[in-house]
Amino acid sequence: MIKHKKIKQLLNYLLLFIILNTINSCQKEQDVNALYNTWEFEYFTKKEFNLKNDKDYPPDELNKMTVGFFEDNKFSKQGQNNICYGSTFKADENGNLEISGGICTLVGGTKEQLEWEKRYFNALRNSKEFKIKDKNLKIYYNNDDETDVMVFKKQ
């Protein structure tokens, strides 16, 4: 009797796992064509399920940082003082994202501006996934051993 009960419980857990995995995979499908746009950087945050809802906004004078996804997999990124061009991207319907290549200008700025740009450009270089919901783009990137998020709004 105990063995039968354990098997039933194990089957219930397996069914729950299959249902949750199916829901997760359905939610993950992304429209790559929706990327084709210019997006304005909003803030950095930790994981998507961040209970503290920590948002790290750039100072007001750094509110001009953007990314652009264009046909033929062309990608551009612009900081407050510097711009990068010649980059490309690969994206798929599973939300995978890889940004590579490109050359950046090396115009100076204040220490704070340059630190924010460095963080911004490094995060984009380490991107691995994207999600678009409503008019927001989230780019997930590797930050040491964690995955962090950059949030953009459609321009």
C-alpha positions in Angstrom: 0.0 0.0 0.0 2.8 2.4 0.9 4.6 1.6 -2.4 1.5 2.4 -4.4 1.1 5.7 -2.6 4.7 6.7 -3.3 4.3 5.8 -7.0 1.2 7.9 -7.2 2.9 10.9 -5.5 5.9 10.5 -7.9 3.6 10.5 -10.9 1.8 13.6 -9.7 5.2 15.4 -9.3 6.2 14.3 -12.8 3.0 15.5 -14.3 3.4 18.9 -12.5 7.0 19.2 -13.8 5.8 18.5 -17.4 3.0 21.0 -17.1 5.3 23.8 -15.7 8.0 23.0 -18.3 5.4 23.2 -21.1 4.1 26.6 -19.8 7.6 27.9 -19.5 8.6 26.9 -23.0 5.4 28.4 -24.5 6.1 31.7 -22.7 9.6 31.9 -24.0 8.9 32.0 -27.7 9.9 35.5 -29.0 9.2 37.4 -32.2 12.6 38.2 -33.6 11.2 40.8 -36.0 9.9 42.8 -33.0 13.6 43.5 -32.1 14.0 45.6 -35.3 13.8 49.0 -33.7 15.8 51.5 -31.7 15.5 51.0 -28.0 16.3 53.5 -25.2 18.0 52.2 -22.1 16.0 52.5 -18.9 17.9 50.7 -16.1 19.8 47.7 -14.9 18.2 45.2 -12.5 19.0 41.8 -11.1 17.0 38.7 -12.0 13.5 38.9 -13.4 12.0 37.6 -10.3 13.8 40.2 -8.1 11.7 40.4 -5.0 13.3 43.7 -3.9 12.7 45.1 -7.4 16.1 46.8 -7.4 16.4 49.1 -10.4 19.7 50.9 -11.1 18.8 54.0 -13.2 21.6 56.0 -14.9 22.0 59.6 -13.8 19.8 62.1 -15.8 22.7 63.2 -17.9 23.2 59.7 -19.2 19.7 59.2 -20.5 20.7 59.0 -24.1 22.0 55.4 -24.3 20.4 53.4 -27.0 20.6 50.2 -29.0 19.4 49.5 -32.5 18.6 46.2 -34.2 18.4 46.4 -38.0 17.9 44.2 -41.0 20.7 41.9 -42.1 21.5 41.4 -38.4 23.2 44.8 -38.0 23.4 46.2 -34.5 24.4 49.5 -33.0 24.9 50.7 -29.5 25.3 54.3 -28.3 26.4 55.5 -24.9 26.3 59.1 -23.7 29.6 60.0 -25.3 30.6 57.0 -27.5 29.0 55.0 -30.2 29.8 51.5 -31.5 29.1 50.5 -35.1 29.8 47.5 -37.3 28.3 45.1 -34.7 26.1 42.2 -35.6 23.6 40.1 -33.7 22.0 36.7 -33.8 18.6 36.1 -32.3 16.1 33.3 -32.5 12.5 32.6 -31.5 13.7 30.9 -28.3 15.0 34.3 -27.1 18.7 33.5 -27.6 20.7 36.6 -28.3 24.4 37.1 -29.2 25.9 40.4 -30.1 29.4 40.5 -31.6 32.0 42.6 -33.3 32.1 46.3 -33.8 34.3 49.3 -33.2 33.6 52.0 -30.6 34.7 55.6 -30.5 36.9 56.6 -27.5 35.6 60.1 -26.7 36.2 61.2 -23.2 33.7 62.2 -20.5 33.4 62.4 -16.8 34.5 59.5 -14.7 30.8 58.6 -13.9 29.9 58.8 -17.6 32.7 56.5 -18.6 32.0 54.0 -15.8 28.3 53.8 -16.9 29.2 53.4 -20.6 31.7 50.7 -19.7 29.1 48.8 -17.7 26.5 49.3 -20.5 28.8 48.2 -23.3 30.1 45.2 -21.3 26.6 44.0 -20.5 25.6 44.2 -24.2 28.8 42.3 -25.1 27.8 39.5 -22.7 24.2 39.3 -23.7 22.6 35.9 -24.0 18.9 36.2 -24.1 16.0 38.7 -24.9 12.4 39.1 -24.1 9.9 41.6 -25.5 6.8 42.4 -23.6 4.5 45.4 -24.3 6.9 48.1 -25.3 9.8 46.9 -23.2 12.9 44.9 -24.2 14.8 42.9 -21.6 18.3 41.8 -22.4 19.7 39.2 -20.1 23.5 39.1 -19.8 26.2 37.2 -17.9 27.6 39.2 -15.0 30.2 37.0 -13.3 28.3 33.9 -12.1 24.8 35.6 -12.3 22.4 36.6 -15.0 21.4 40.3 -14.8 18.9 42.3 -16.9 19.0 45.5 -18.9 15.6 47.0 -19.6 14.9 49.2 -22.6 11.8 51.0 -23.9 10.9 51.4 -27.5 11.9 54.8 -28.9 
